[in-house]
Amino acid sequence: MDAERLFGMPRVRPEKREKTCPRPRERGERSLPPGARVRRRRTVFALIVCGRLRLAVGVALNSQIWGITVRIILAMIVVAAAGPAFAGGLLPVCSGGDRAARHVTCIVDGDTGWENGVKWRSLDVDAPEIDHAACERERRLGIEARDQLRALMAGGYTIEWEKRKGRFGRELVRVRLADGRIAGQALIKAGLSQPWPNHGNRWCE
């Protein structure tokens, strides 16, 4: 006699579990053990972290390079302002009017020129005239002195302003070359200028 009949209790029957079929694998899919799945997650995480680190390093390097570039540009501006006003080619011969308004930089003759629209004359130097020459020899020597001055200044120069004016309202200056020489004194040494003041006209004697 079973318990249901003996004690009048309903018989508890075990539930039947339905059998589920495993999900069919897609072609080429492999089942990974739990450990492999964890390793894959860690690998993906490491790749993401490395990528972000590389991006951060790249941004930092670009910022550093940009900072260096800015400092170089500022240094070049300072040098250009304090150092040679022109280098790398012959200054043009002055021509045309409104030179102050046009802010021209050019050479008139062996002792006179324009710098950014300001007319200057070399201190203590007297070069042969070109437009108002007293003789052909003076005109020829004047052109030679002018072109020699242009050649000297092509290597780099600095205008040293005396903060005072000479005849005809020209600013008195010294033109210092890149090698430290004074351009006017170099022309005197070459026989293409003479000290100022002087008397007479040695170019037409």
C-alpha positions in Angstrom: 0.0 0.0 0.0 1.5 3.3 -0.9 1.5 6.5 1.1 -1.4 8.0 -0.8 -3.7 5.2 0.3 -2.2 4.8 3.8 -2.3 8.4 5.0 -4.8 10.0 2.6 -2.1 12.3 1.3 -1.9 13.3 -2.3 1.0 11.9 -4.1 3.6 14.3 -5.2 4.9 13.5 -8.6 8.2 14.9 -9.9 7.9 17.5 -12.6 9.1 16.5 -15.9 11.7 18.9 -17.5 11.4 19.6 -21.1 14.5 18.8 -23.0 15.9 21.9 -24.8 18.0 21.5 -27.9 21.2 23.4 -28.0 21.4 26.5 -30.3 22.8 25.4 -33.6 26.2 27.0 -34.2 26.6 29.3 -37.1 29.1 28.3 -39.7 32.7 29.1 -38.6 31.6 29.8 -34.9 33.6 28.2 -32.2 32.6 27.8 -28.6 35.0 29.3 -26.2 35.6 28.1 -22.6 35.0 30.7 -19.9 38.7 31.3 -19.4 39.2 32.2 -23.0 36.3 34.6 -23.0 37.8 36.4 -20.0 41.2 36.6 -21.8 39.5 38.0 -24.9 37.7 40.7 -22.9 41.0 41.6 -21.2 42.7 41.8 -24.6 40.0 44.1 -26.0 40.2 46.3 -22.9 44.0 46.5 -23.2 43.8 47.5 -26.9 41.3 50.2 -26.0 43.5 51.5 -23.2 46.6 51.5 -25.5 44.7 53.3 -28.2 43.7 56.0 -25.8 47.2 56.3 -24.5 48.7 56.7 -28.0 46.1 59.4 -28.7 47.0 61.2 -25.5 50.7 61.0 -26.3 50.1 62.2 -29.8 48.2 65.2 -28.6 50.9 66.0 -26.0 53.6 65.8 -28.7 51.7 68.0 -31.0 51.2 70.5 -28.3 54.9 70.4 -27.5 55.8 70.8 -31.1 53.4 73.7 -31.5 54.9 75.4 -28.4 58.4 75.0 -29.8 57.2 76.4 -33.1 55.6 79.4 -31.5 58.8 80.1 -29.5 60.9 79.9 -32.7 58.6 82.3 -34.5 58.8 84.8 -31.6 62.6 84.5 -31.5 62.7 85.2 -35.2 60.6 88.2 -34.7 62.8 89.5 -31.9 65.9 88.9 -34.0 64.4 90.6 -37.0 63.5 93.6 -34.9 66.9 94.0 -33.2 69.2 92.5 -35.8 69.9 93.1 -39.5 67.1 95.0 -41.2 67.8 93.3 -44.5 69.8 90.3 -45.7 69.9 87.9 -48.6 69.9 90.2 -51.6 70.7 93.6 -53.1 68.7 96.5 -51.9 67.0 98.3 -54.8 68.1 101.6 -56.2 65.6 104.3 -55.2 63.1 105.4 -57.8 59.7 107.0 -57.9 58.0 109.4 -55.5 56.1 109.2 -52.3 58.8 107.1 -50.7 57.8 108.0 -47.1 54.1 107.1 -47.8 55.2 103.9 -49.6 57.6 103.0 -46.7 60.3 102.1 -49.2 63.8 100.8 -48.4 66.3 101.6 -51.0 69.7 103.2 -51.7 70.2 106.6 -53.3 74.0 106.8 -53.4 77.0 105.8 -51.4 76.0 107.8 -48.3 72.2 108.2 -48.6 69.2 105.9 -48.5 65.7 105.2 -47.3 64.8 102.8 -44.5 61.1 101.9 -44.3 60.1 105.4 -45.6 62.6 107.3 -43.5 65.5 109.1 -45.4 68.9 108.7 -43.8 72.5 109.9 -44.4 75.6 108.2 -43.2 77.4 110.0 -40.4 80.8 111.5 -41.2 80.8 110.1 -44.8 80.7 111.9 -48.1 80.2 109.8 -51.3 80.5 111.0 -54.9 77.3 112.6 -56.3 75.3 110.8 -59.1 72.5 113.1 -60.2 74.3 116.3 -59.3 77.8 115.3 -60.2 80.3 118.0 -61.2 82.0 115.8 -63.7 81.7 112.5 -65.4 84.3 110.9 -63.2 82.3 111.8 -60.1 79.1 110.4 -61.6 80.8 107.1 -62.5 82.4 106.8 -59.0 79.1 107.7 -57.4 77.4 104.8 -59.2 80.3 102.5 -58.1 80.0 103.7 -54.5 76.2 103.2 -54.5 76.5 99.6 -55.9 79.3 98.8 -53.5 77.2 99.9 -50.6 74.3 97.8 -51.8 76.7 94.8 -52.0 77.9 95.4 -48.5 74.4 95.7 -47.0 73.2 92.6 -48.8 75.1 90.4 -46.3 73.0 91.9 -43.5 73.1 95.3 -41.7 71.7 97.3 -38.8 70.7 101.0 -39.0 72.1 102.8 -35.9 70.0 105.9 -35.6 71.8 109.0 -34.1 68.4 110.6 -33.1 69.4 113.8 -34.8 69.1 115.2 -38.3 71.6 116.7 -40.7 71.3 118.9 -43.7 68.0 118.7 -45.7 66.3 117.0 -42.7 67.9 113.6 -43.2 68.3 111.3 -40.2 72.0 110.8 -39.4 72.9 107.1 -39.0 75.6 104.6 -39.0 75.1 101.5 -41.2 76.6 98.6 -39.3 77.3 95.5 -41.4 76.8 91.9 -40.2 80.6 91.5 -39.7 80.7 94.6 -37.4 82.2 97.1 -39.8 80.7 100.5 -40.5 79.6 100.7 -44.2 80.7 104.3 -44.6 84.2 103.6 -43.3 84.5 100.5 -45.5 83.7 102.8 -48.6 86.3 105.3 -47.4 88.9 102.5 -47.1 87.9 101.4 -50.7 88.5 104.9 -52.0 84.8 105.3 -52.9 84.0 107.9 -50.2 85.7 110.5 -48.2 85.3 111.8 -44.6 82.9 114.6 -43.9 83.3 117.5 -43.5 85.8 118.3 -46.3 86.6 121.0 -48.8 86.6 121.1 -52.6 85.7 118.2 -54.9 88.4 115.6 -55.0 86.5 113.5 -57.5 86.9 116.1 -60.3 90.4 117.2 -59.7 
